[in-house]
Amino acid sequence: MYQQEEGETSAGNLRDTVAVHQFDGSWKFEMRMLTPAEEETDAPEVDWEDQQRINTFSKLNTRCKDLEEDLEKKKEDREALDDLSTELETIELMDEGTPVLYRVGEAFLHVPVGKAQKMMVADQECLAREINALQIRLDDCIQEMKSLKATLYAKFGKAINLD
């Protein structure tokens, strides 16, 4: 395994390279000065505005991942409600007065089939609104990330990796 990191030396303008090697489970560190060819880079300087764009992109990326997880959970909840709808229709055909267990928050309550169906329809509508709102937020986040990505790639090209 070989890793290479660059850092500024105490001399200020000199650059050094730290090479890390692993041999038989032990690590060996060695430090050497960069050659003038290695020191020369064509990468543009990162100014404060660019750093803010990179930070914003990172925050948006994290937010998008969180929104995707929330959206997936809401879709699973919607599937569970759809399955419940099918079950309640079957029970309703047998006996409408039969109490069924219906989840309210973290608890389950015994409610008549008719009331459970009304609660389920309300829950489905609420869940559909939540899914729609999450999807809109996710789309906005992705759009803003695309804009930042285009700006940053235009300036830094292959010197930056935003994928």
C-alpha positions in Angstrom: 0.0 0.0 0.0 1.3 3.4 -0.9 -0.1 6.8 0.0 1.3 10.2 -0.8 0.4 13.4 0.9 1.7 16.9 0.3 2.2 19.7 2.9 3.9 23.0 3.4 7.2 22.8 5.3 8.2 25.2 8.1 10.3 27.1 5.6 7.1 28.5 4.1 7.4 28.2 0.4 9.1 24.8 0.1 6.8 21.8 -0.4 7.5 18.3 0.8 6.0 14.9 0.2 5.3 12.3 2.8 5.3 8.8 1.5 3.6 6.1 3.6 4.5 2.4 3.0 3.2 -0.6 4.7 5.5 -3.6 5.0 4.4 -6.8 6.8 1.9 -4.9 9.0 4.3 -2.1 10.0 4.3 1.4 8.6 7.3 3.2 7.3 7.2 7.0 6.7 9.7 8.8 4.6 9.8 12.5 3.7 11.5 14.1 0.7 11.5 17.4 -1.1 9.5 17.9 -4.2 11.4 18.4 -7.4 10.8 21.6 -9.3 8.8 19.7 -11.9 6.6 18.2 -9.2 6.2 21.6 -7.5 4.9 23.2 -10.7 1.2 22.8 -11.1 -1.2 24.3 -13.7 -4.1 24.2 -11.2 -5.6 27.6 -10.6 -5.4 29.1 -7.1 -8.4 28.3 -4.8 -9.7 31.7 -3.6 -12.3 32.3 -0.8 -15.3 32.3 -3.1 -14.2 29.0 -4.7 -13.8 27.5 -1.2 -17.3 28.6 -0.3 -18.7 27.0 -3.4 -16.8 23.8 -2.6 -18.2 23.9 1.0 -21.7 24.6 -0.3 -21.4 21.7 -2.7 -20.4 19.4 0.1 -23.3 20.5 2.3 -25.7 20.0 -0.6 -24.3 16.6 -1.3 -24.9 15.5 2.3 -28.3 17.0 2.3 -29.2 15.2 -0.9 -28.1 11.9 0.6 -30.3 12.5 3.7 -33.3 13.5 1.5 -32.9 10.4 -0.6 -32.9 8.2 2.6 -36.0 10.0 3.9 -37.7 9.7 0.6 -36.9 5.9 0.5 -38.4 5.5 4.0 -41.5 7.4 3.0 -42.0 5.2 -0.1 -41.6 2.1 2.1 -44.3 3.5 4.4 -46.5 4.2 1.4 -46.1 0.5 0.3 -47.0 -0.6 3.8 -50.2 1.5 3.7 -51.1 0.1 0.3 -50.7 -3.4 1.7 -52.9 -2.4 4.7 -55.5 -1.1 2.3 -55.7 -4.5 0.6 -56.0 -6.2 4.0 -58.7 -3.9 5.2 -60.8 -4.5 2.1 -60.6 -8.2 2.8 -61.6 -7.8 6.4 -64.4 -5.4 5.6 -66.0 -8.0 3.3 -66.0 -10.4 6.3 -67.2 -8.2 9.1 -67.2 -4.4 9.3 -67.5 -4.4 13.1 -64.3 -6.3 13.6 -61.7 -4.3 15.4 -58.2 -4.2 13.8 -54.9 -3.0 15.1 -53.9 0.3 13.5 -50.6 2.0 14.1 -50.8 5.5 15.4 -47.2 6.9 15.9 -45.3 4.2 17.7 -48.4 2.5 19.3 -51.1 0.1 17.9 -54.7 0.7 18.7 -57.8 -1.4 18.2 -60.2 0.4 15.9 -63.2 -0.6 13.9 -62.5 -1.5 10.2 -64.4 1.6 8.9 -62.5 4.0 11.1 -59.2 2.3 10.2 -60.0 2.8 6.5 -60.7 6.5 7.1 -57.5 6.9 9.1 -55.6 5.0 6.4 -56.9 7.3 3.6 -55.8 10.4 5.6 -52.4 8.8 6.3 -52.0 8.0 2.6 -52.8 11.6 1.6 -50.4 13.0 4.2 -47.7 10.7 3.1 -48.2 11.6 -0.6 -47.8 15.3 0.3 -44.6 14.5 2.3 -43.2 12.5 -0.5 -44.0 15.3 -3.0 -42.3 17.9 -0.7 -39.2 15.7 -0.3 -39.0 15.1 -4.0 -39.2 18.9 -4.7 -36.5 19.6 -2.1 -34.3 16.8 -3.6 -34.8 18.2 -7.1 -33.8 21.7 -6.0 -30.8 20.4 -4.2 -29.6 18.4 -7.3 -30.2 21.4 -9.5 -28.1 23.7 -7.3 -25.4 21.0 -7.1 -25.3 20.9 -10.9 -24.9 24.6 -11.1 -22.0 24.6 -8.6 -20.4 21.6 -10.3 -20.5 23.4 -13.7 -18.9 26.5 -12.2 -16.2 24.6 -10.3 -15.3 22.3 -13.2 -15.1 25.3 -15.5 -12.5 26.9 -13.3 -10.6 23.8 -12.0 -11.2 21.2 -14.7 -9.6 17.8 -13.8 -7.9 19.3 -10.7 -11.2 18.9 -8.8 -13.3 15.8 -8.3 -17.0 16.4 -7.3 -18.4 13.0 -8.1 
